[in-house]
Amino acid sequence: MKKTEKRKYDHVRICVEKNVRAEHNYWDDVHFIHQALPEIDYDNISTHVEIFGKKLSYPLVISGMTGGYEEAKKINENLAIAAERFKIGLGLGSMRPLLEDSNTLETYSVVNDYNIPLLMGNIGAPQIVGERIDDIISLCRDLKMGVLAVHFNYAQEIVQLEGDRHVGGVLEAISELAGKIAVVAKETGSGIVKDVAEKFVSAGVGGIDVGGMSGTSFTAVEYYRAHENGDYVRAEIGKNLWNWGIPTPVCVIDCRDLGVPLIATGGIRCGLDVARAISLGAAVGGVAGELLKFALKSAGAVIEKTLTILTELKAVMFLTSAKSVVELGRKKVIITGRLREWLEGYYGKDLWERVLRER
Ligand SMILES: Cc1cc2nc3c(=O)[nH]c(=O)nc-3n(C[C@H](O)[C@H](O)[C@H](O)COP(=O)(O)O)c2cc1C
């Protein structure tokens, strides 16, 4: 196994074997107001959304996880079968292994056997600088990716022994890419707030996956990898930065008025979490880690878990009297606990409630 492929394998293995979750899931601090009389029939609820010009039956995407080594093919296929079944979006993991070795193609292209409304390619920010833009675009074309997610994961890169910390030229490269394909700027667990998102939007991105803190922590994943490799310096940094980042709900609230659709990935576990993300301003929720162990098992297992998420989302829409996703986005929510403290700290004690109300 090549170095990059082994790393992708390690990430999946560690994510299912160890606890790599952020210590607190900030979605738990978002509460709906129950409607005893929903005033809509459950069967009349519409869960459809449109994003990047594609129609999804539910406001959910499976966020990019893997590709590039043998087992990844099965994982991507199992996810693809569920994405086709429910007509939701699907992201691939980083295509870096494919840029380095064309023999890994099938571990990605397997998703092309399925009819999925939105497919997203994926590449790391440091990899888009230089000569590679044309190669990346042609990979996206070959794999029929309507959108390319460029991921920013510098917290992970800084803990990772072989991490790529190259930043210079990234915005210019995004601009060039955005002239050729719809680009989503994506964090992987540390979050994006407005001032950074504005730079991406100015560079031409068509959407932001805020990728905030609350779920899978890649500094935690790299903590385990460093430990296994006897690198105790990086292990300690990974441990101390385990909860590094901006809670996903804060990112959604902060970025929601930029005029581009938001994907809320980071800590989404269930349909209630997807509904919470929509209510704060996301266009769709993104789920990764929660589906991984099912994807390793079988397509049927992913289908069952996804069905649970989507049925629960519709249940929350019913109980909040939201007959469409747009209506769900207008529902008032109550913020408590640590998320409230974060918002007070970020916007100021007097301002945060106004920010929440203003849409
Ligand atoms: C095993 C694994 C591999 C991942 N690989 C990638 C990747 O290659 N590119 C990327 O942008 N994000 C990657 N992610 C990050 C996810 O897309 C997502 O942003 C992150 O896990 C937070 O979502 P979660 O809390 O639902 O897991 C990966 C996640 C997991 C669990």
PDBQT file of the ligand as one rigid body, heavy atoms in Angstrom, charges set to zero:
ROOT
HETATM    1  C1  LIG A 401     -12.958   8.363   7.653  1.00  0.00    +0.000 C 
HETATM    2  C2  LIG A 401     -13.148   9.772   7.206  1.00  0.00    +0.000 A 
HETATM    3  C3  LIG A 401     -12.427  10.249   6.128  1.00  0.00    +0.000 A 
HETATM    4  C4  LIG A 401     -12.609  11.567   5.682  1.00  0.00    +0.000 A 
HETATM    5  N1  LIG A 401     -11.939  12.004   4.575  1.00  0.00    +0.000 NA
HETATM    6  C5  LIG A 401     -12.219  13.235   4.072  1.00  0.00    +0.000 A 
HETATM    7  C6  LIG A 401     -11.651  13.663   2.844  1.00  0.00    +0.000 A 
HETATM    8  O1  LIG A 401     -10.913  12.943   2.191  1.00  0.00    +0.000 OA
HETATM    9  N2  LIG A 401     -11.953  14.916   2.414  1.00  0.00    +0.000 N 
HETATM   10  C7  LIG A 401     -12.796  15.755   3.112  1.00  0.00    +0.000 A 
HETATM   11  O2  LIG A 401     -13.068  16.871   2.676  1.00  0.00    +0.000 OA
HETATM   12  N3  LIG A 401     -13.323  15.368   4.283  1.00  0.00    +0.000 NA
HETATM   13  C8  LIG A 401     -13.073  14.141   4.770  1.00  0.00    +0.000 A 
HETATM   14  N4  LIG A 401     -13.660  13.736   5.939  1.00  0.00    +0.000 N 
HETATM   15  C9  LIG A 401     -14.399  14.726   6.742  1.00  0.00    +0.000 C 
HETATM   16  C10 LIG A 401     -15.902  14.637   6.580  1.00  0.00    +0.000 C 
HETATM   17  O3  LIG A 401     -16.308  14.954   5.272  1.00  0.00    +0.000 OA
HETATM   18  C11 LIG A 401     -16.592  15.605   7.572  1.00  0.00    +0.000 C 
HETATM   19  O4  LIG A 401     -16.295  16.936   7.216  1.00  0.00    +0.000 OA
HETATM   20  C12 LIG A 401     -16.169  15.382   9.016  1.00  0.00    +0.000 C 
HETATM   21  O5  LIG A 401     -16.007  14.016   9.291  1.00  0.00    +0.000 OA
HETATM   22  C13 LIG A 401     -17.190  15.959  10.000  1.00  0.00    +0.000 C 
HETATM   23  O6  LIG A 401     -18.444  15.337   9.840  1.00  0.00    +0.000 OA
HETATM   24  P1  LIG A 401     -18.986  14.226  10.868  1.00  0.00    +0.000 P 
HETATM   25  O7  LIG A 401     -18.945  14.859  12.220  1.00  0.00    +0.000 OA
HETATM   26  O8  LIG A 401     -20.361  13.893  10.373  1.00  0.00    +0.000 OA
HETATM   27  O9  LIG A 401     -18.070  13.042  10.775  1.00  0.00    +0.000 OA
HETATM   28  C14 LIG A 401     -13.513  12.426   6.370  1.00  0.00    +0.000 A 
HETATM   29  C15 LIG A 401     -14.254  11.919   7.452  1.00  0.00    +0.000 A 
HETATM   30  C16 LIG A 401     -14.084  10.609   7.866  1.00  0.00    +0.000 A 
HETATM   31  C17 LIG A 401     -14.904  10.123   9.037  1.00  0.00    +0.000 C 
ENDROOT
TORSDOF 0
